[in-house]
Amino acid sequence: MSLPVAERSEPTVIYRPEPQLVQHLKSLQDHVHRLCLPHTHKLVKVETTDGDVFEGHIAHCDKGILYLRLSTEGHSRAFFPGAFPAANPYSNFVLPLVLFNLLTISLL
């Protein structure tokens, strides 16, 4: 006995950006990537388009993502307290940020 095969329909697209917007976002992504690469391992302050502000060192920048190693100087994490940040393996948290969501990147 075989079960009837349900007819599959194409998914309904609810959003598709204009090709010009996609090209502009890729261009912006490449531009910010080129700006960040020479500043790898430098201390920066990053502000996102949502108004969030982060301080840390640029750990890596690749494929539209800025990897920011958050600064832990003078802070201990609530869940993983330690006397010294170097003794705590969880103190060097890396935050991935999407390049086209960044508003400003400032060297500190």
N, C-alpha and C positions, 0 to 999 in steps of 0.2 A: 504494500500500500504506500503510495507516495503522497506527500502533502503538496497542496498547490503552492506554486511559487508566487510570492507577492510581487506585484509590478512595482518597480522602483522608478521614482520620478527624480528629476534633477533637483538639487537643493535650491531653495529660493534665496537669491542674493539680496541682502538688505542694505549692504554698503559696498561700494567699489569706488575708490578714489579716481579722480581724473588722471590720465597719464602724465599731464604736466605737473601735477602735485607730487606724484611718485618720483618723477625725475628731479624735482626741486628738493624733496626730502633726501634722496640719495646724494645729491650734490652737497647739501648741508652736512650730511653725515660724513662724507669724505673730507670736507673742509675742517670740521671739528676734529676729526681723527688726525689729520695732518698737523693741526695746532697742538694736540695733546701729546703726540709721540715724543717730541723733544723734551717734554717736561715730565717724563716717566720718573717716578720715585721722588718727585718734588712735592712739597706741602702746598695744597691748594684749598680754596674755599669754593664750593660749587652750590649754585642756586638753581633750582628746577623751575619750570614754568608754573608749577603749583605753589611756589613760594617756600618749599622746603630748602633748608640750608644744611650742608654737610661740610666738615673739614676733615682732611686726610691727605694721604699720599696717593698719587696716581700709580696704581699697581700695574695696570695694563689697559690697552685700548685696542679693541678688535671688533670688526663686523658690527658697528653701530652701538657697541656697549663700552662704557667707561667703567673700569673696575677701580673703585676707590677704597683703599685700605684706611678705615676710619682711625682717627687719632684717639689714642687711649691714654695720653699723657695726663696724669693727675686724676684719672678716673679708674674705678674698678667696676666691672660688670656685675649687676645685681645677682645673676644666677651663677656666676663663676668667679667669686671674689678671690683675689690673690694678693700677696704682699707686694710682688713686683710683676709688672706686665709681662716681662720675659719669662717668668716662671709659670704663667698661665697660658696654655695653648689656645684658649678661646678669646684672648684679648686682641688678636689681630684680625678682626672681622673685616671681610671685603664685601663692599656693597656694589652690586652691578647697577649702573644707571644708563638708561637709553639716551644716546647722544642727542637726538632731536627733541628731547624733553628738557634739555639743559638751557637755562637762560643766561647764566654767567659762570665763568671759571676764572678765579683770581689767584695769582701766585701770592703766597704768604711769606 
